[in-house]
Amino acid sequence: MIEQLHKTLEMDSNFSLAHQDLGLAYVQKSMYKEGIVEIEKELAISPNNLQALAMLGNAYARAGRREEALKVLSQLDEISKKRYVFMTFRAIIFAGLGEKDKAIEWLEKSYVERTIEVPEYIKVSPLYDPLRSDPRFQDLLRRMNLQ
């Protein structure tokens, strides 16, 4: 995936989604510095992409940069005063921080309010991997018919 995304970016260095996906791929390989750089590039191209901002918060958290991850959560809180912010964005940051209770809480709120943007994403996204073994997460997937 990393190799293919580099080829994609050679064709179009401003293809923001490729930077975002490359960042996620690096983070999954524990290459946090590289992942953060790519997600920051994506945000430079698309500064209003809140999903990328949340992914940056997750990357900071997984890299051990807790204060920066919490700062992203604060940014999302401020933005939510002006426009809607998907609750799952907070959940992925808390998942990265290892705060499973808070991550599940935000996912539950999103489920109750039926505001999960793409339910199937929760089942397969590596951003939710820290939650997979939690019975509450498994119950949520069951209630969403995604088990």
C-alpha angles and dihedrals in degrees: 000000000000092000092049093048090052089053090049091051090049087061094044119008090186096059095121098193090057090056090049094049092044089052091051091048091052092048090051088055090050089248090135100163092054092043093052091049091053095047090048089053089052090051091049088057096039107023094173095057101117093182089060090047090054090047088052089053089050091049091050090050094049090047089057093252093132098163092054091048090052089049089057089051088053090049090053090050091053093046090049088064089066104030141007117283118193110244090224089069090067090044093059092051092050089047089054090049090053091243096136096169092058093042092052090045091057092045090050091050089050091049094048092048091042092232100129101131099210110006095192089059090068091059096053109022114111087217087079096047093107088061100046097094093049111105090218090058091048089050090051091052089049092052089049090050090243101116 
